[in-house]
Amino acid sequence: MECSVSSIGDNLNRVQNTIDNTLAKTGRKDSVTIVAVTKTQPSEVIGAALLEGISIIGENRVQEAAQKHELIGDRVRWHMVGHLQRNKVKQAVHIFEMIQSIDKVETAAEIDKRVNRRLDVLIEINSSGEDTKSGVEPAGLIKLVDSILPLNSIRIRGLMTIGPFTDNETLIRQAFSLTRKKYEELASRYRELEIDTLSMGMSADYAAAIEEGSNMVRLGTVLFGARRY
């Protein structure tokens, strides 16, 4: 069911309580950033979320994001969390301050060609091995990063993954754990980079993701209810 605009604040409070309790459970002293994913949600929902303190909006499609960005502008930070097609890059670089879904050097090179500033990116890892998911294979991470590093306008900040589509918590945690290990490897190997973002976890699995080390979660349904088609 859809949630009403008036319930967003209550939903956000529940999410924040879950985050705080999970951090306390694991003994972590850092924080977790919420990216509010507003795919198919209207601009008034984004406006209500901003009033409740949301500062980052995640969108899956460039065209939809462009329509919302035209109305809302830079009152909020915009993250691209879906697969980015090369033919959408020219438009995307004017909207998003972070692209969370880089898995090919060709896409990064197109961004480098089109952008006139440093743009933050996350490398998307296919941690579940599912053929339906985008993302570089974990074994190919270092090769991809080495290919992207010469691109002066691209700033790699960390990794992103989507957990497997399953109710099996063991498999979900294995995917998150693998991504965290690759994240730690990335930070250790490239000390000259500002590796500080591990984006794992969505509405159904964000608590498990935080327990496995995530410091950024991408939440839609748990904040806004079912998508509006």
Z-matrix of the N, CA and C atoms (Angstrom, degrees):
N
C 1 1.456
C 2 1.535 1 110.51
N 3 1.330 2 115.03 1 151.42
C 4 1.440 3 120.01 2 174.94
C 5 1.524 4 109.31 3 -73.50
N 6 1.314 5 115.96 4 149.33
C 7 1.456 6 118.81 5 173.57
C 8 1.522 7 108.04 6 -100.23
N 9 1.323 8 117.05 7 154.51
C 10 1.451 9 120.46 8 177.28
C 11 1.518 10 109.17 9 -79.17
N 12 1.320 11 115.56 10 155.57
C 13 1.458 12 120.50 11 178.67
C 14 1.525 13 110.27 12 -56.47
N 15 1.331 14 116.50 13 -36.23
C 16 1.465 15 120.54 14 -177.10
C 17 1.520 16 113.34 15 -67.77
N 18 1.334 17 117.68 16 -17.22
C 19 1.466 18 119.99 17 -178.27
C 20 1.523 19 113.30 18 -90.96
N 21 1.319 20 118.11 19 -5.02
C 22 1.460 21 120.63 20 -176.98
C 23 1.520 22 111.16 21 -60.75
N 24 1.327 23 116.83 22 -41.52
C 25 1.462 24 119.94 23 179.95
C 26 1.520 25 112.05 24 -60.72
N 27 1.334 26 116.71 25 -44.46
C 28 1.464 27 120.32 26 178.36
C 29 1.531 28 110.69 27 -64.17
N 30 1.313 29 116.12 28 -42.21
C 31 1.471 30 119.60 29 178.57
C 32 1.522 31 110.99 30 -61.78
N 33 1.315 32 116.13 31 -43.10
C 34 1.464 33 120.13 32 179.69
C 35 1.522 34 111.22 33 -63.95
N 36 1.326 35 116.91 34 -39.14
C 37 1.468 36 119.97 35 177.53
C 38 1.521 37 111.29 36 -62.36
N 39 1.347 38 116.59 37 -41.06
C 40 1.460 39 119.55 38 178.69
C 41 1.530 40 110.91 39 -64.77
N 42 1.316 41 115.69 40 -42.06
C 43 1.464 42 119.69 41 178.31
C 44 1.528 43 110.47 42 -62.30
N 45 1.321 44 116.54 43 -45.31
C 46 1.463 45 119.51 44 -178.80
C 47 1.523 46 111.06 45 -64.00
N 48 1.312 47 117.41 46 -37.22
C 49 1.461 48 120.21 47 176.18
C 50 1.521 49 111.18 48 -63.36
N 51 1.336 50 116.68 49 -41.60
C 52 1.458 51 120.32 50 177.19
C 53 1.522 52 110.53 51 -62.28
N 54 1.320 53 116.35 52 -43.31
C 55 1.465 54 120.20 53 178.58
C 56 1.526 55 110.34 54 -61.63
N 57 1.323 56 117.07 55 -48.56
C 58 1.466 57 120.80 56 -178.25
C 59 1.529 58 111.06 57 -61.29
N 60 1.317 59 116.78 58 -43.09
C 61 1.462 60 120.67 59 -179.32
C 62 1.529 61 111.14 60 -66.73
N 63 1.321 62 116.19 61 -37.46
C 64 1.469 63 119.45 62 179.77
C 65 1.519 64 110.64 63 -69.19
N 66 1.325 65 117.29 64 -40.71
C 67 1.464 66 120.21 65 176.63
C 68 1.529 67 110.39 66 -62.02
N 69 1.328 68 116.06 67 -42.77
C 70 1.463 69 119.38 68 179.03
C 71 1.518 70 111.34 69 -64.24
N 72 1.318 71 116.20 70 -39.44
C 73 1.466 72 121.35 71 179.29
C 74 1.518 73 111.57 72 -60.81
N 75 1.318 74 116.33 73 -38.12
C 76 1.468 75 120.40 74 -177.36
C 77 1.524 76 112.72 75 -89.86
N 78 1.323 77 116.97 76 -6.90
C 79 1.455 78 120.19 77 179.88
C 80 1.512 79 114.14 78 79.17
N 81 1.321 80 117.09 79 11.46
C 82 1.470 81 119.64 80 -179.64
C 83 1.525 82 110.58 81 -75.53
N 84 1.335 83 115.73 82 145.60
C 85 1.460 84 121.47 83 -179.99
C 86 1.527 85 112.12 84 -110.12
N 87 1.320 86 116.66 85 0.91
C 88 1.461 87 119.87 86 -179.59
C 89 1.527 88 109.77 87 -90.12
N 90 1.309 89 116.56 88 -166.55
C 91 1.463 90 120.93 89 -177.70
C 92 1.525 91 109.86 90 -126.07
N 93 1.331 92 115.48 91 168.16
C 94 1.461 93 122.81 92 178.82
C 95 1.524 94 108.33 93 -123.00
N 96 1.305 95 116.28 94 127.40
C 97 1.458 96 122.42 95 179.72
C 98 1.521 97 109.97 96 -88.82
N 99 1.320 98 116.22 97 134.97
C 100 1.459 99 121.87 98 177.81
C 101 1.526 100 109.48 99 -97.51
N 102 1.321 101 115.88 100 125.49
C 103 1.458 102 122.03 101 168.28
C 104 1.520 103 106.42 102 -104.20
N 105 1.323 104 116.78 103 116.16
C 106 1.461 105 121.33 104 -178.68
C 107 1.525 106 108.95 105 -85.93
N 108 1.321 107 116.13 106 112.12
C 109 1.465 108 121.33 107 -175.23
C 110 1.528 109 108.84 108 -89.22
N 111 1.338 110 115.77 109 119.32
C 112 1.458 111 120.91 110 -170.31
C 113 1.527 112 112.72 111 -115.06
N 114 1.317 113 116.74 112 27.77
C 115 1.464 114 120.48 113 176.17
C 116 1.530 115 110.12 114 -53.59
N 117 1.321 116 115.72 115 126.86
C 118 1.471 117 126.80 116 179.73
C 119 1.529 118 113.43 117 70.39
N 120 1.326 119 118.59 118 -3.42
C 121 1.455 120 119.88 119 178.46
C 122 1.530 121 109.56 120 -85.21
N 123 1.328 122 118.33 121 142.11
C 124 1.465 123 120.90 122 -178.20
C 125 1.525 124 112.57 123 -73.66
N 126 1.314 125 115.20 124 166.98
C 127 1.465 126 120.60 125 -175.03
C 128 1.524 127 112.11 126 -63.53
N 129 1.349 128 117.54 127 -29.31
C 130 1.466 129 118.20 128 -179.73
C 131 1.531 130 111.37 129 -67.08
N 132 1.323 131 117.18 130 -27.95
C 133 1.464 132 120.13 131 175.19
C 134 1.528 133 109.72 132 -66.86
N 135 1.321 134 116.67 133 -41.84
C 136 1.469 135 119.97 134 177.56
C 137 1.525 136 109.55 135 -62.59
N 138 1.327 137 116.73 136 -43.96
C 139 1.454 138 119.75 137 178.77
C 140 1.523 139 112.15 138 -58.42
N 141 1.333 140 116.80 139 -41.96
C 142 1.465 141 120.57 140 178.37
C 143 1.526 142 110.96 141 -65.56
N 144 1.328 143 116.03 142 -38.29
C 145 1.468 144 120.07 143 178.96
C 146 1.527 145 111.31 144 -64.47
N 147 1.325 146 116.64 145 -38.29
C 148 1.463 147 120.14 146 178.36
C 149 1.525 148 110.72 147 -63.09
N 150 1.318 149 116.22 148 -39.61
C 151 1.465 150 119.94 149 179.14
C 152 1.522 151 111.55 150 -64.25
N 153 1.338 152 116.47 151 -26.04
C 154 1.464 153 120.89 152 179.66
C 155 1.529 154 112.51 153 -89.19
N 156 1.316 155 116.87 154 1.21
C 157 1.458 156 120.20 155 174.30
C 158 1.512 157 115.78 156 105.80
N 159 1.329 158 118.32 157 1.34
C 160 1.458 159 120.39 158 175.37
C 161 1.525 160 109.25 159 -65.58
N 162 1.321 161 117.09 160 134.13
C 163 1.465 162 120.13 161 -177.44
C 164 1.526 163 113.33 162 -120.87
N 165 1.341 164 117.63 163 -9.36
C 166 1.461 165 120.97 164 179.02
C 167 1.522 166 108.76 165 -130.55
N 168 1.320 167 115.73 166 128.21
C 169 1.458 168 122.69 167 176.76
C 170 1.524 169 108.48 168 -110.43
N 171 1.324 170 116.19 169 133.61
C 172 1.459 171 121.79 170 176.18
C 173 1.515 172 110.47 171 -108.02
N 174 1.312 173 116.15 172 134.15
C 175 1.464 174 121.17 173 177.88
C 176 1.524 175 109.81 174 -127.53
N 177 1.338 176 115.58 175 147.64
C 178 1.462 177 121.33 176 -177.81
C 179 1.521 178 113.26 177 -94.09
N 180 1.327 179 116.34 178 -24.72
C 181 1.462 180 120.45 179 -174.78
C 182 1.523 181 110.11 180 -126.67
N 183 1.316 182 115.94 181 135.23
C 184 1.454 183 121.41 182 -175.57
C 185 1.524 184 111.00 183 -65.33
N 186 1.329 185 117.47 184 -44.58
C 187 1.459 186 120.02 185 -176.55
C 188 1.524 187 111.53 186 -62.31
N 189 1.323 188 116.95 187 -43.12
C 190 1.464 189 120.15 188 177.95
C 191 1.516 190 110.85 189 -65.23
N 192 1.318 191 116.23 190 -40.95
C 193 1.466 192 120.45 191 178.86
C 194 1.525 193 111.07 192 -62.78
N 195 1.320 194 116.92 193 -38.63
C 196 1.462 195 120.85 194 -178.53
C 197 1.528 196 110.83 195 -63.00
N 198 1.323 197 116.90 196 -40.45
C 199 1.462 198 120.47 197 179.18
C 200 1.529 199 111.18 198 -64.14
N 201 1.319 200 116.33 199 -41.66
C 202 1.466 201 120.38 200 179.90
C 203 1.530 202 110.79 201 -72.01
N 204 1.326 203 115.74 202 -38.97
C 205 1.458 204 120.02 203 -179.76
C 206 1.521 205 111.12 204 -62.37
N 207 1.320 206 115.94 205 -35.06
C 208 1.463 207 120.05 206 179.02
C 209 1.521 208 111.19 207 -62.60
N 210 1.330 209 116.97 208 -33.26
C 211 1.457 210 121.74 209 -179.54
C 212 1.525 211 112.68 210 -84.96
N 213 1.317 212 116.43 211 -37.17
C 214 1.464 213 121.25 212 -170.16
C 215 1.522 214 112.31 213 -102.51
N 216 1.332 215 115.68 214 -33.51
C 217 1.456 216 120.60 215 177.83
C 218 1.513 217 113.34 216 67.66
N 219 1.322 218 115.64 217 -146.29
C 220 1.464 219 121.10 218 -173.55
C 221 1.526 220 113.09 219 -96.85
N 222 1.329 221 116.21 220 26.90
C 223 1.472 222 118.93 221 171.26
C 224 1.523 223 110.72 222 -69.98
N 225 1.329 224 115.99 223 -13.26
C 226 1.459 225 122.38 224 179.77
C 227 1.521 226 107.13 225 -138.23
N 228 1.322 227 116.61 226 157.58
C 229 1.462 228 121.06 227 176.14
C 230 1.527 229 108.06 228 -90.02
N 231 1.329 230 115.85 229 142.13
C 232 1.456 231 122.26 230 -174.55
C 233 1.519 232 110.87 231 -113.46
N 234 1.334 233 116.14 232 129.74
C 235 1.466 234 122.45 233 175.90
C 236 1.522 235 109.44 234 -118.99
N 237 1.316 236 116.49 235 135.43
C 238 1.463 237 121.83 236 172.19
C 239 1.521 238 107.28 237 -87.41
N 240 1.346 239 116.37 238 116.84
C 241 1.456 240 119.47 239 -176.89
C 242 1.522 241 112.62 240 -111.98
N 243 1.333 242 116.99 241 -6.29
C 244 1.461 243 120.86 242 177.50
C 245 1.515 244 111.41 243 -98.78
N 246 1.315 245 115.57 244 175.83
C 247 1.463 246 120.86 245 178.54
C 248 1.525 247 109.46 246 -64.55
N 249 1.313 248 116.86 247 130.66
C 250 1.459 249 122.28 248 -178.14
C 251 1.523 250 109.85 249 -102.37
N 252 1.318 251 115.60 250 117.29
C 253 1.455 252 120.67 251 176.41
C 254 1.527 253 109.31 252 -80.40
N 255 1.315 254 116.02 253 146.74
C 256 1.462 255 119.68 254 -176.46
C 257 1.522 256 111.82 255 -61.56
N 258 1.327 257 117.38 256 -33.56
C 259 1.464 258 118.83 257 -178.74
C 260 1.528 259 113.01 258 -74.55
N 261 1.334 260 117.09 259 -4.26
C 262 1.460 261 121.54 260 176.93
C 263 1.532 262 112.51 261 -104.56
N 264 1.316 263 116.46 262 -1.68
C 265 1.463 264 120.27 263 -174.02
C 266 1.522 265 111.62 264 -64.41
N 267 1.321 266 117.38 265 -43.46
C 268 1.470 267 120.98 266 -176.63
C 269 1.519 268 111.06 267 -55.14
N 270 1.334 269 116.49 268 -41.41
C 271 1.453 270 121.01 269 178.60
C 272 1.524 271 111.36 270 -76.33
N 273 1.320 272 117.02 271 -38.29
C 274 1.466 273 121.46 272 -174.81
C 275 1.522 274 112.62 273 -63.18
N 276 1.328 275 117.33 274 -37.97
C 277 1.470 276 119.16 275 -174.39
C 278 1.523 277 112.34 276 -67.59
N 279 1.332 278 117.69 277 -15.49
C 280 1.459 279 120.64 278 177.76
C 281 1.524 280 112.01 279 -88.97
N 282 1.317 281 116.78 280 -7.85
C 283 1.467 282 121.40 281 -176.98
C 284 1.518 283 111.76 282 -109.24
N 285 1.328 284 116.49 283 -49.42
C 286 1.463 285 121.21 284 -166.11
C 287 1.523 286 112.19 285 -96.39
N 288 1.335 287 114.57 286 141.91
C 289 1.458 288 119.15 287 173.05
C 290 1.526 289 111.45 288 -96.66
N 291 1.332 290 116.12 289 -12.14
C 292 1.465 291 120.02 290 173.55
C 293 1.521 292 109.34 291 -144.77
N 294 1.325 293 115.14 292 136.00
C 295 1.463 294 122.19 293 171.81
C 296 1.521 295 106.46 294 -107.22
N 297 1.333 296 116.69 295 115.37
C 298 1.466 297 120.47 296 -173.72
C 299 1.529 298 112.97 297 -91.64
N 300 1.292 299 118.51 298 5.67
C 301 1.468 300 119.03 299 -165.19
C 302 1.524 301 113.45 300 -132.07
N 303 1.336 302 116.55 301 39.71
C 304 1.459 303 119.91 302 179.26
C 305 1.529 304 109.49 303 -82.50
N 306 1.326 305 116.25 304 124.00
C 307 1.470 306 119.22 305 176.62
C 308 1.529 307 112.39 306 -136.73
N 309 1.346 308 116.11 307 6.06
C 310 1.462 309 120.31 308 178.55
C 311 1.522 310 109.36 309 -140.24
N 312 1.307 311 116.45 310 140.61
C 313 1.464 312 119.93 311 178.10
C 314 1.518 313 110.49 312 -65.43
N 315 1.336 314 118.00 313 -29.97
C 316 1.464 315 120.61 314 -179.59
C 317 1.530 316 111.45 315 -62.28
N 318 1.334 317 116.49 316 -39.28
C 319 1.465 318 119.65 317 178.14
C 320 1.518 319 110.53 318 -67.80
N 321 1.318 320 116.57 319 -43.32
C 322 1.464 321 120.36 320 178.06
C 323 1.522 322 110.91 321 -61.69
N 324 1.324 323 117.44 322 -40.05
C 325 1.466 324 121.46 323 179.89
C 326 1.522 325 111.13 324 -65.16
N 327 1.322 326 116.78 325 -36.95
C 328 1.466 327 120.59 326 177.89
C 329 1.523 328 110.40 327 -67.06
N 330 1.320 329 117.08 328 -39.59
C 331 1.466 330 121.11 329 175.45
C 332 1.526 331 109.84 330 -61.69
N 333 1.313 332 116.36 331 -46.50
C 334 1.461 333 121.51 332 -179.37
C 335 1.527 334 110.91 333 -58.31
N 336 1.306 335 116.64 334 -35.84
C 337 1.462 336 121.67 335 -179.17
C 338 1.527 337 111.87 336 -73.49
N 339 1.331 338 116.08 337 -31.97
C 340 1.468 339 120.43 338 -171.26
C 341 1.526 340 114.14 339 -95.62
N 342 1.312 341 117.80 340 -22.64
C 343 1.459 342 120.32 341 -171.59
C 344 1.528 343 109.90 342 -93.37
N 345 1.338 344 116.19 343 149.37
C 346 1.467 345 120.95 344 179.12
C 347 1.521 346 111.99 345 -114.07
N 348 1.341 347 115.60 346 25.89
C 349 1.457 348 121.48 347 179.13
C 350 1.527 349 107.59 348 -153.89
N 351 1.326 350 116.97 349 173.38
C 352 1.462 351 119.72 350 171.72
C 353 1.518 352 108.58 351 -74.62
N 354 1.320 353 117.17 352 131.39
C 355 1.457 354 121.12 353 -178.97
C 356 1.521 355 109.36 354 -122.10
N 357 1.324 356 115.77 355 128.69
C 358 1.459 357 121.35 356 -178.42
C 359 1.530 358 110.34 357 -76.50
N 360 1.329 359 115.64 358 139.64
C 361 1.461 360 120.64 359 176.38
C 362 1.520 361 109.67 360 -136.39
N 363 1.322 362 114.59 361 154.79
C 364 1.454 363 122.71 362 167.32
C 365 1.519 364 107.70 363 -113.94
N 366 1.304 365 116.71 364 144.84
C 367 1.456 366 121.50 365 173.91
C 368 1.524 367 108.09 366 -87.26
N 369 1.327 368 115.80 367 126.09
C 370 1.467 369 119.69 368 179.18
C 371 1.523 370 110.07 369 -86.02
N 372 1.317 371 115.20 370 126.60
C 373 1.460 372 123.07 371 179.30
C 374 1.532 373 109.16 372 -102.68
N 375 1.309 374 116.87 373 132.01
C 376 1.468 375 120.38 374 170.90
C 377 1.527 376 107.18 375 -87.03
N 378 1.325 377 114.75 376 86.38
C 379 1.459 378 120.39 377 -172.49
C 380 1.520 379 113.02 378 -82.24
N 381 1.329 380 117.00 379 -14.68
C 382 1.465 381 120.11 380 -177.07
C 383 1.524 382 112.55 381 -96.58
N 384 1.332 383 116.68 382 -15.92
C 385 1.455 384 120.37 383 -177.19
C 386 1.512 385 114.18 384 74.77
N 387 1.332 386 117.62 385 11.92
C 388 1.454 387 121.42 386 -178.81
C 389 1.532 388 110.04 387 -78.25
N 390 1.319 389 116.06 388 132.51
C 391 1.459 390 121.12 389 -177.16
C 392 1.523 391 112.43 390 -65.46
N 393 1.317 392 117.03 391 -24.46
C 394 1.462 393 120.62 392 -177.25
C 395 1.525 394 112.83 393 -79.04
N 396 1.317 395 117.84 394 -8.42
C 397 1.462 396 121.36 395 -176.47
C 398 1.529 397 111.46 396 -99.68
N 399 1.329 398 114.27 397 146.48
C 400 1.455 399 120.38 398 169.87
C 401 1.520 400 108.59 399 -78.29
N 402 1.317 401 115.69 400 174.75
C 403 1.457 402 120.15 401 177.63
C 404 1.501 403 112.38 402 120.08
N 405 1.315 404 115.16 403 147.83
C 406 1.458 405 120.45 404 176.64
C 407 1.525 406 108.98 405 -77.15
N 408 1.310 407 116.26 406 144.90
C 409 1.469 408 119.30 407 174.15
C 410 1.532 409 108.89 408 -62.91
N 411 1.318 410 118.47 409 141.99
C 412 1.463 411 120.35 410 -177.64
C 413 1.530 412 113.37 411 -51.90
N 414 1.321 413 116.65 412 -38.38
C 415 1.464 414 119.76 413 -179.21
C 416 1.522 415 112.76 414 -67.44
N 417 1.336 416 117.46 415 -19.42
C 418 1.452 417 121.17 416 -178.86
C 419 1.510 418 114.69 417 -96.49
N 420 1.342 419 117.59 418 4.93
C 421 1.459 420 121.09 419 -175.36
C 422 1.531 421 112.54 420 -59.54
N 423 1.312 422 117.29 421 -51.93
C 424 1.461 423 120.83 422 -174.10
C 425 1.532 424 111.00 423 -63.20
N 426 1.309 425 116.81 424 -41.21
C 427 1.465 426 120.32 425 177.84
C 428 1.520 427 110.63 426 -60.54
N 429 1.337 428 117.18 427 -42.58
C 430 1.458 429 120.72 428 179.31
C 431 1.526 430 110.83 429 -65.22
N 432 1.309 431 116.88 430 -46.17
C 433 1.462 432 120.16 431 179.81
C 434 1.527 433 110.66 432 -59.97
N 435 1.319 434 117.92 433 -44.62
C 436 1.457 435 121.12 434 179.22
C 437 1.528 436 111.56 435 -60.71
N 438 1.339 437 116.70 436 -31.32
C 439 1.461 438 120.80 437 178.83
C 440 1.526 439 111.85 438 -75.24
N 441 1.326 440 116.66 439 -28.46
C 442 1.460 441 121.24 440 -177.50
C 443 1.525 442 112.45 441 -85.75
N 444 1.316 443 117.50 442 -29.74
C 445 1.462 444 121.59 443 -173.49
C 446 1.528 445 114.58 444 -53.39
N 447 1.347 446 120.15 445 -36.68
C 448 1.473 447 118.78 446 179.30
C 449 1.528 448 114.46 447 -68.56
N 450 1.319 449 118.46 448 -10.05
C 451 1.463 450 121.93 449 -179.06
C 452 1.530 451 108.80 450 -81.00
N 453 1.308 452 116.81 451 108.66
C 454 1.466 453 121.84 452 -168.02
C 455 1.525 454 114.23 453 -67.73
N 456 1.335 455 117.17 454 -24.02
C 457 1.462 456 119.19 455 -176.41
C 458 1.527 457 113.27 456 -92.24
N 459 1.324 458 116.30 457 -2.24
C 460 1.460 459 121.19 458 -178.56
C 461 1.518 460 110.13 459 -101.53
N 462 1.322 461 116.34 460 127.01
C 463 1.468 462 120.66 461 177.62
C 464 1.526 463 108.57 462 -117.89
N 465 1.302 464 116.89 463 108.51
C 466 1.469 465 122.07 464 -179.88
C 467 1.524 466 109.05 465 -76.85
N 468 1.332 467 115.75 466 125.00
C 469 1.463 468 120.59 467 -177.06
C 470 1.524 469 113.25 468 -111.87
N 471 1.340 470 118.06 469 -11.94
C 472 1.453 471 118.98 470 -179.16
C 473 1.506 472 112.04 471 158.19
N 474 1.336 473 114.96 472 -149.79
C 475 1.457 474 121.72 473 -173.98
C 476 1.526 475 111.40 474 -127.82
N 477 1.328 476 114.12 475 156.20
C 478 1.463 477 122.61 476 173.05
C 479 1.515 478 108.11 477 -134.27
N 480 1.331 479 115.82 478 147.33
C 481 1.460 480 119.71 479 171.94
C 482 1.518 481 109.69 480 -147.79
N 483 1.322 482 115.08 481 158.08
C 484 1.462 483 122.66 482 172.29
C 485 1.518 484 107.11 483 -111.31
N 486 1.313 485 116.46 484 126.56
C 487 1.457 486 120.07 485 -179.61
C 488 1.519 487 111.79 486 -64.75
N 489 1.321 488 118.02 487 160.04
C 490 1.468 489 121.22 488 -179.87
C 491 1.524 490 111.51 489 -64.69
N 492 1.322 491 115.20 490 148.71
C 493 1.462 492 120.84 491 178.26
C 494 1.527 493 109.04 492 -81.32
N 495 1.324 494 115.59 493 84.19
C 496 1.457 495 121.86 494 -177.55
C 497 1.520 496 109.05 495 -158.11
N 498 1.309 497 116.24 496 158.48
C 499 1.460 498 121.30 497 172.94
C 500 1.523 499 111.68 498 -92.20
N 501 1.334 500 116.45 499 -0.27
C 502 1.455 501 121.70 500 -178.76
C 503 1.525 502 109.09 501 -77.94
N 504 1.327 503 116.19 502 103.32
C 505 1.466 504 119.87 503 -175.14
C 506 1.522 505 111.89 504 -63.90
N 507 1.315 506 117.16 505 -30.54
C 508 1.467 507 119.71 506 178.76
C 509 1.524 508 110.75 507 -61.51
N 510 1.324 509 116.69 508 -44.58
C 511 1.465 510 120.49 509 179.41
C 512 1.522 511 111.34 510 -67.53
N 513 1.317 512 116.25 511 -38.50
C 514 1.462 513 119.84 512 177.69
C 515 1.522 514 110.39 513 -61.69
N 516 1.321 515 116.13 514 -47.30
C 517 1.466 516 119.96 515 -178.69
C 518 1.531 517 111.57 516 -66.97
N 519 1.307 518 117.29 517 -34.74
C 520 1.463 519 119.44 518 177.25
C 521 1.520 520 110.94 519 -61.57
N 522 1.338 521 116.51 520 -41.87
C 523 1.464 522 120.53 521 179.13
C 524 1.528 523 110.71 522 -64.75
N 525 1.314 524 117.04 523 -43.32
C 526 1.461 525 120.27 524 179.62
C 527 1.528 526 111.14 525 -67.64
N 528 1.315 527 116.99 526 -40.96
C 529 1.458 528 120.78 527 179.53
C 530 1.530 529 111.22 528 -62.73
N 531 1.328 530 115.96 529 -42.28
C 532 1.465 531 120.38 530 177.78
C 533 1.522 532 110.55 531 -60.57
N 534 1.328 533 116.41 532 -43.57
C 535 1.465 534 119.62 533 -179.41
C 536 1.525 535 110.87 534 -65.76
N 537 1.331 536 117.14 535 -39.75
C 538 1.460 537 119.31 536 177.63
C 539 1.523 538 111.06 537 -61.50
N 540 1.317 539 117.59 538 -40.77
C 541 1.464 540 120.64 539 178.85
C 542 1.527 541 111.27 540 -63.84
N 543 1.338 542 116.91 541 -39.64
C 544 1.466 543 120.09 542 176.98
C 545 1.528 544 110.68 543 -67.72
N 546 1.312 545 116.25 544 -34.84
C 547 1.466 546 121.19 545 176.18
C 548 1.530 547 110.43 546 -62.97
N 549 1.315 548 116.51 547 -45.50
C 550 1.458 549 120.49 548 179.16
C 551 1.529 550 110.70 549 -64.67
N 552 1.327 551 116.04 550 -37.84
C 553 1.461 552 120.30 551 176.68
C 554 1.528 553 110.26 552 -63.54
N 555 1.322 554 116.32 553 -42.73
C 556 1.459 555 121.33 554 179.60
C 557 1.522 556 110.79 555 -61.20
N 558 1.334 557 116.70 556 -47.27
C 559 1.464 558 120.94 557 -178.81
C 560 1.520 559 111.75 558 -64.51
N 561 1.322 560 116.95 559 -36.94
C 562 1.463 561 121.20 560 -179.69
C 563 1.524 562 111.91 561 -72.40
N 564 1.323 563 116.54 562 -39.56
C 565 1.466 564 121.12 563 -175.59
C 566 1.528 565 112.36 564 -75.88
N 567 1.334 566 116.35 565 -34.63
C 568 1.465 567 120.33 566 -175.55
C 569 1.530 568 109.27 567 -117.47
N 570 1.309 569 115.86 568 70.05
C 571 1.459 570 120.83 569 -176.05
C 572 1.524 571 112.35 570 -67.05
N 573 1.326 572 116.52 571 -18.33
C 574 1.462 573 119.76 572 179.42
C 575 1.521 574 112.06 573 -77.52
N 576 1.324 575 117.45 574 -13.35
C 577 1.449 576 121.54 575 179.72
C 578 1.531 577 110.63 576 -92.18
N 579 1.325 578 115.89 577 158.37
C 580 1.461 579 121.18 578 177.62
C 581 1.531 580 108.82 579 -93.65
N 582 1.339 581 115.00 580 73.71
C 583 1.465 582 120.68 581 -178.54
C 584 1.523 583 108.30 582 -85.71
N 585 1.330 584 116.29 583 108.06
C 586 1.462 585 118.89 584 -173.98
C 587 1.533 586 113.54 585 -145.09
N 588 1.335 587 117.53 586 4.53
C 589 1.462 588 119.29 587 -173.81
C 590 1.522 589 111.29 588 -126.44
N 591 1.330 590 115.86 589 121.66
C 592 1.460 591 122.76 590 175.66
C 593 1.528 592 107.10 591 -122.00
N 594 1.324 593 115.57 592 100.28
C 595 1.459 594 122.49 593 -173.88
C 596 1.522 595 109.59 594 -95.33
N 597 1.319 596 116.19 595 100.72
C 598 1.467 597 122.64 596 179.44
C 599 1.517 598 108.43 597 -140.28
N 600 1.330 599 115.59 598 141.47
C 601 1.446 600 120.43 599 173.56
C 602 1.513 601 113.23 600 105.72
N 603 1.341 602 114.78 601 130.73
C 604 1.451 603 122.56 602 175.31
C 605 1.528 604 108.10 603 -125.44
N 606 1.315 605 117.44 604 -167.64
C 607 1.463 606 120.06 605 -170.16
C 608 1.529 607 113.73 606 -55.02
N 609 1.326 608 117.51 607 -37.73
C 610 1.460 609 120.88 608 -174.00
C 611 1.524 610 113.53 609 -83.60
N 612 1.331 611 117.31 610 -17.48
C 613 1.469 612 118.03 611 -171.43
C 614 1.531 613 113.94 612 -140.22
N 615 1.326 614 117.58 613 18.59
C 616 1.465 615 118.27 614 -172.93
C 617 1.526 616 113.37 615 -69.05
N 618 1.324 617 118.01 616 -30.97
C 619 1.470 618 118.99 617 178.21
C 620 1.526 619 110.62 618 -65.62
N 621 1.331 620 116.64 619 -44.18
C 622 1.463 621 120.50 620 176.91
C 623 1.524 622 110.82 621 -62.05
N 624 1.329 623 116.43 622 -39.37
C 625 1.463 624 120.15 623 179.46
C 626 1.527 625 111.13 624 -62.63
N 627 1.323 626 116.24 625 -41.35
C 628 1.466 627 119.73 626 179.00
C 629 1.528 628 110.18 627 -65.20
N 630 1.320 629 116.51 628 -41.13
C 631 1.465 630 119.30 629 177.22
C 632 1.520 631 111.27 630 -60.55
N 633 1.340 632 117.19 631 -28.94
C 634 1.463 633 121.27 632 -179.55
C 635 1.528 634 112.90 633 -91.90
N 636 1.350 635 116.78 634 4.14
C 637 1.459 636 118.94 635 171.35
C 638 1.512 637 116.78 636 117.58
N 639 1.321 638 119.12 637 -2.43
C 640 1.456 639 120.68 638 -178.29
C 641 1.530 640 111.37 639 -61.78
N 642 1.337 641 115.85 640 141.27
C 643 1.464 642 119.86 641 172.42
C 644 1.522 643 111.82 642 -121.42
N 645 1.340 644 116.08 643 11.61
C 646 1.464 645 121.54 644 172.65
C 647 1.524 646 108.38 645 -148.19
N 648 1.330 647 116.84 646 130.30
C 649 1.468 648 121.12 647 179.74
C 650 1.518 649 108.97 648 -122.95
N 651 1.321 650 115.62 649 146.65
C 652 1.461 651 122.43 650 -176.26
C 653 1.534 652 108.03 651 -112.72
N 654 1.329 653 117.02 652 105.73
C 655 1.455 654 121.30 653 -168.23
C 656 1.519 655 111.59 654 -119.86
N 657 1.322 656 115.79 655 129.55
C 658 1.452 657 121.50 656 176.18
C 659 1.512 658 111.98 657 -122.24
N 660 1.330 659 116.25 658 -73.47
C 661 1.470 660 121.93 659 -173.69
C 662 1.524 661 112.43 660 -56.51
N 663 1.314 662 117.72 661 -41.54
C 664 1.464 663 120.19 662 -176.01
C 665 1.535 664 111.33 663 -67.59
N 666 1.318 665 117.49 664 -20.69
C 667 1.455 666 121.50 665 176.67
C 668 1.524 667 113.08 666 -95.64
N 669 1.340 668 116.02 667 -40.26
C 670 1.461 669 120.39 668 -167.69
C 671 1.526 670 114.45 669 -117.42
N 672 1.306 671 117.65 670 -3.05
C 673 1.448 672 119.87 671 -174.79
C 674 1.515 673 111.13 672 83.36
N 675 1.305 674 116.89 673 -170.22
C 676 1.462 675 121.77 674 -176.17
C 677 1.518 676 110.88 675 -64.47
N 678 1.319 677 115.22 676 150.48
C 679 1.464 678 120.21 677 178.35
C 680 1.528 679 110.33 678 -63.99
N 681 1.310 680 115.38 679 151.70
C 682 1.468 681 122.19 680 -178.13
C 683 1.532 682 108.10 681 -102.08
N 684 1.311 683 115.33 682 112.56
C 685 1.471 684 119.28 683 -177.33
C 686 1.526 685 109.82 684 -105.69
